[in-house]
Amino acid sequence: MTLEVIAIWMALLLYAASTAMSVIGVVFARDKLAARAVAVAGAGLACQTLSLGLRWVRVGHGPYLGFYEVAGALVFCTVAAFVLVAFRRPRLASAGIGIMPVALLLLGGSMLAQSSEVAMTAKLTSFWLFVHVAFANMAFGAFALSFGCAIAFVARARSRTGAWAKRLEKLPAQEALENLTVRYVLVGFFFWGIMIVTGAIWANEAWGRYWGWDPIETWSLIVWIIYAVYLHARFALRWSGEKLAWFAIVAMPLALFALIGIPAAFDTPHAGIGGYGRDL
């Protein structure tokens, strides 16, 4: 077993421990345990960074080809964003109850899938592909943070009194949680837009057209429009409270489906990037 494999398994175990600590910390009102879950997630992130770096050196390209690499990169950006925000805002550590299970399941699923390398081709050797994938990962990380904050908002909104109200009292105020959710959506929205534009530039290099309405292009546009509607509802229609939070909660899995589900399930030109190793 190589160091690369050992490191990714260590990352998976540490993410599992962080998930369990986050859940127990929130359910049993153990604030210190929820805070320690962030540190454990950070240790898992260090292990995953080592594994990704070793694989990068071994295969000669970054983690953006094939389901295993794409899913791993999404997990990396999601956990990195959560750890950074939680260290800067310790009261958001409890949001890990919504974020870390997503990271754990996504990384576990990627490790069960085919992890063989996708060979670099002339179509894949492009600066624009690197930028395209980088902004996709950062956008998803921002959407995952909005998802975690929205879950925290809904949980406390439905637990105004009783034991759960006391367990969640250390979270930021509801208005602050809502504002954070909106800000993370706004960041993700702009990054997702850059992802679409740079993807179109790369598509023109690779296939001689900017847009072809293949499933992943179509779904990427749909997700961008959904988040545009969210922002319109917030700033133009003045939506707030639970219905706005539920909007953010429902939208994030659609973004994940666009990045992972579509290229894995459909025969598209993107199959080699996000799918199960099919060549481009």
C-alpha positions as CSV (number, residue, x, y, z in Angstrom):
1,M,0.0,0.0,0.0
2,T,1.5,3.3,-1.1
3,L,1.8,6.5,0.9
4,E,-0.8,8.1,-1.4
5,V,-3.4,5.4,-0.6
6,I,-2.6,5.5,3.1
7,A,-3.0,9.3,3.2
8,I,-6.4,9.2,1.4
9,W,-7.6,6.5,3.8
10,M,-6.4,8.5,6.8
11,A,-8.3,11.5,5.4
12,L,-11.5,9.4,5.1
13,L,-11.2,8.2,8.6
14,L,-10.5,11.7,10.0
15,Y,-13.4,13.1,8.0
16,A,-15.6,10.3,9.5
17,A,-14.4,11.2,13.0
18,S,-15.0,14.9,12.4
19,T,-18.6,14.1,11.2
20,A,-19.3,12.0,14.2
21,M,-17.9,14.7,16.6
22,S,-19.9,17.4,14.9
23,V,-23.1,15.4,15.2
24,I,-22.5,14.5,18.8
25,G,-21.3,18.0,19.7
26,V,-24.5,19.6,18.4
27,V,-26.9,16.9,19.6
28,F,-25.5,16.8,23.1
29,A,-24.6,20.5,23.3
30,R,-20.9,19.8,23.6
31,D,-19.4,23.0,22.1
32,K,-15.8,22.0,22.7
33,L,-16.4,18.7,20.8
34,A,-17.8,20.6,17.8
35,A,-14.8,22.9,17.9
36,R,-12.4,19.9,18.0
37,A,-14.3,18.4,15.1
38,V,-12.9,21.4,13.0
39,A,-9.4,20.6,14.1
40,V,-9.9,16.9,13.1
41,A,-11.3,18.0,9.8
42,G,-8.1,20.1,9.3
43,A,-6.0,17.0,10.0
44,G,-8.0,15.1,7.4
45,L,-7.5,18.0,5.0
46,A,-3.7,17.8,5.5
47,C,-3.8,14.0,4.8
48,Q,-5.9,14.6,1.6
49,T,-3.5,17.3,0.5
50,L,-0.6,14.9,0.8
51,S,-2.5,12.2,-1.2
52,L,-3.6,14.7,-3.9
53,G,0.0,16.1,-4.2
54,L,1.5,12.6,-4.5
55,R,-1.0,11.6,-7.1
56,W,-0.4,14.9,-9.0
57,V,3.3,14.1,-9.1
58,R,2.7,10.5,-10.1
59,V,0.2,11.1,-13.0
60,G,1.5,14.5,-14.1
61,H,-1.6,16.6,-13.8
62,G,-3.9,18.1,-11.2
63,P,-7.0,16.4,-9.8
64,Y,-9.5,17.2,-12.6
65,L,-9.7,14.1,-14.7
66,G,-12.1,11.2,-13.9
67,F,-14.7,10.8,-11.2
68,Y,-12.2,9.9,-8.5
69,E,-10.1,13.1,-9.0
70,V,-13.0,15.5,-9.6
71,A,-14.9,14.3,-6.5
72,G,-11.7,14.4,-4.4
73,A,-11.0,18.0,-5.5
74,L,-14.6,19.0,-4.6
75,V,-14.2,17.5,-1.1
76,F,-10.8,19.2,-0.7
77,C,-12.3,22.7,-1.5
78,T,-15.4,22.1,0.6
79,V,-13.5,21.0,3.7
80,A,-10.8,23.7,3.2
81,A,-13.5,26.4,3.0
82,F,-15.3,25.0,6.1
83,V,-12.1,24.8,8.2
84,L,-11.0,28.3,7.2
85,V,-14.3,29.8,8.0
86,A,-14.7,27.9,11.3
87,F,-11.3,28.9,12.5
88,R,-12.1,32.6,11.7
89,R,-15.6,32.3,13.1
90,P,-15.5,29.6,15.8
91,R,-19.3,29.9,16.4
92,L,-19.8,28.4,13.0
93,A,-18.2,25.1,14.0
94,S,-21.6,23.6,14.5
95,A,-22.3,24.1,10.8
96,G,-20.1,21.1,10.3
97,I,-23.1,18.9,11.0
98,G,-24.3,19.8,7.5
99,I,-21.0,20.1,5.7
100,M,-18.8,17.2,6.9
101,P,-21.3,14.4,6.1
102,V,-21.4,15.7,2.5
103,A,-17.6,15.7,2.3
104,L,-17.4,12.2,3.9
105,L,-20.0,10.6,1.6
106,L,-18.5,12.2,-1.5
107,L,-15.0,11.1,-0.7
108,G,-16.1,7.6,0.2
109,G,-18.1,7.4,-3.0
110,S,-15.1,8.5,-5.1
111,M,-12.9,5.8,-3.4
112,L,-15.4,3.1,-4.3
113,A,-15.4,4.2,-8.0
114,Q,-12.7,3.5,-10.5
115,S,-9.6,5.4,-9.6
116,S,-7.4,4.7,-12.6
117,E,-5.7,7.6,-14.3
118,V,-7.2,9.4,-17.3
119,A,-4.5,10.0,-19.9
120,M,-3.8,13.6,-20.9
121,T,-4.6,14.4,-24.5
122,A,-4.1,17.5,-26.6
123,K,-7.7,18.6,-25.7
124,L,-7.0,18.4,-22.0
125,T,-3.7,20.2,-22.0
126,S,-5.1,23.7,-21.7
127,F,-4.8,26.6,-19.3
128,W,-8.5,27.2,-19.6
129,L,-9.4,23.7,-18.5
130,F,-7.3,24.3,-15.3
131,V,-9.0,27.6,-14.6
132,H,-12.4,26.1,-15.4
133,V,-12.0,23.3,-13.0
134,A,-10.5,25.5,-10.3
135,F,-13.5,27.8,-10.3
136,A,-15.9,24.9,-10.3
137,N,-14.3,23.6,-7.2
138,M,-14.3,27.0,-5.4
139,A,-17.9,27.6,-6.4
140,F,-19.0,24.3,-5.0
141,G,-17.1,25.0,-1.8
142,A,-18.9,28.3,-1.4
143,F,-22.3,26.6,-2.1
144,A,-21.5,23.9,0.5
145,L,-20.8,26.6,3.1
146,S,-24.2,28.3,2.2
147,F,-25.8,24.8,2.6
148,G,-24.3,24.4,6.1
149,C,-25.3,27.8,7.3
150,A,-28.8,27.4,5.9
151,I,-29.2,24.0,7.7
152,A,-28.1,25.7,11.0
153,F,-30.6,28.5,10.3
154,V,-33.5,26.1,9.8
155,A,-32.6,23.9,12.7
156,R,-32.6,26.9,15.1
157,A,-35.7,28.4,13.6
158,R,-37.6,25.2,14.4
159,S,-36.2,25.0,17.9
160,R,-36.9,28.3,19.5
161,T,-37.6,26.7,22.9
162,G,-36.6,23.5,24.7
163,A,-33.4,21.5,24.7
164,W,-32.5,22.1,21.1
165,A,-32.7,25.8,21.5
166,K,-30.1,25.6,24.2
167,R,-27.9,23.3,22.1
168,L,-27.9,25.8,19.2
169,E,-27.6,29.0,21.2
170,K,-23.9,29.3,20.5
171,L,-24.5,29.7,16.8
172,P,-24.4,33.3,15.4
173,A,-27.7,35.2,15.5
174,Q,-30.2,34.2,12.9
175,E,-29.7,37.4,10.9
176,A,-26.0,36.8,10.8
177,L,-26.5,33.2,9.6
178,E,-28.9,34.4,6.9
179,N,-26.4,37.1,5.8
180,L,-23.6,34.5,5.7
181,T,-25.7,32.1,3.6
182,V,-26.4,34.9,1.1
183,R,-22.8,36.0,0.9
184,Y,-21.6,32.4,0.3
185,V,-24.2,32.0,-2.4
186,L,-23.1,35.3,-4.0
187,V,-19.5,34.2,-4.0
188,G,-20.4,30.8,-5.5
189,F,-22.7,32.4,-8.0
190,F,-19.9,34.5,-9.4
191,F,-17.4,31.7,-9.4
192,W,-19.9,29.4,-11.1
193,G,-20.4,32.1,-13.8
194,I,-16.6,32.2,-14.3
195,M,-16.6,28.4,-14.5
196,I,-19.2,28.5,-17.3
197,V,-17.3,31.3,-19.3
198,T,-13.9,29.6,-19.0
199,G,-15.5,26.3,-19.9
200,A,-16.9,27.8,-23.0
201,I,-13.5,29.1,-24.0
202,W,-11.9,25.7,-23.4
203,A,-14.7,24.0,-25.3
204,N,-13.9,26.2,-28.3
205,E,-10.3,25.1,-28.1
206,A,-11.1,21.4,-27.7
207,W,-14.2,21.0,-29.9
208,G,-14.4,24.1,-32.1
209,R,-17.6,25.5,-30.5
210,Y,-18.3,27.6,-27.4
211,W,-21.6,25.9,-26.5
212,G,-23.2,22.7,-27.6
213,W,-26.1,22.2,-25.1
214,D,-24.7,18.8,-23.9
215,P,-26.1,17.7,-20.6
216,I,-23.4,19.1,-18.3
217,E,-23.5,22.5,-20.1
218,T,-27.2,22.6,-19.8
219,W,-27.3,21.6,-16.2
220,S,-24.5,24.0,-15.3
221,L,-26.6,26.8,-16.8
222,I,-29.7,25.6,-14.9
223,V,-27.8,25.7,-11.6
224,W,-26.5,29.2,-12.3
225,I,-30.1,30.3,-13.1
226,I,-31.4,28.7,-9.9
227,Y,-28.9,30.6,-7.8
228,A,-29.7,33.8,-9.8
229,V,-33.3,33.3,-8.8
230,Y,-32.2,32.8,-5.2
231,L,-30.4,36.2,-5.3
232,H,-33.3,37.8,-7.1
233,A,-35.6,36.5,-4.4
234,R,-33.3,37.8,-1.7
235,F,-32.5,41.3,-3.0
236,A,-35.5,42.1,-5.3
237,L,-38.4,40.3,-3.7
238,R,-36.9,40.6,-0.1
239,W,-37.3,37.0,0.8
240,S,-35.9,36.0,4.2
241,G,-36.3,33.4,6.9
242,E,-36.9,29.7,6.4
243,K,-38.1,29.8,2.8
244,L,-34.8,31.5,1.7
245,A,-32.8,29.0,3.7
246,W,-34.6,26.0,2.2
247,F,-33.9,27.5,-1.2
248,A,-30.1,27.3,-0.4
249,I,-30.5,23.8,1.0
250,V,-32.2,22.4,-2.1
251,A,-30.0,24.2,-4.6
252,M,-26.6,22.7,-3.4
253,P,-27.4,19.1,-4.3
254,L,-28.3,20.3,-7.8
255,A,-24.9,21.9,-8.1
256,L,-23.3,18.6,-7.0
257,F,-25.4,16.7,-9.5
258,A,-24.3,19.0,-12.3
259,L,-20.6,18.5,-11.4
260,I,-20.6,14.8,-10.6
261,G,-23.9,13.1,-11.5
262,I,-24.2,14.3,-15.1
263,P,-20.7,13.5,-16.4
264,A,-20.8,10.1,-14.7
265,A,-24.2,9.1,-16.0
266,F,-24.4,10.6,-19.5
267,D,-22.3,10.1,-22.6
268,T,-21.1,13.6,-23.0
269,P,-17.8,15.2,-24.2
270,H,-17.2,15.9,-20.4
271,A,-17.3,12.2,-19.6
272,G,-13.5,11.9,-19.3
273,I,-13.4,14.9,-16.9
274,G,-16.1,14.0,-14.4
275,G,-17.0,10.5,-15.4
276,Y,-15.5,7.1,-14.9
277,G,-12.4,7.5,-16.9
278,R,-13.8,7.5,-20.4
279,D,-11.4,9.2,-22.8
280,L,-12.0,12.5,-24.4
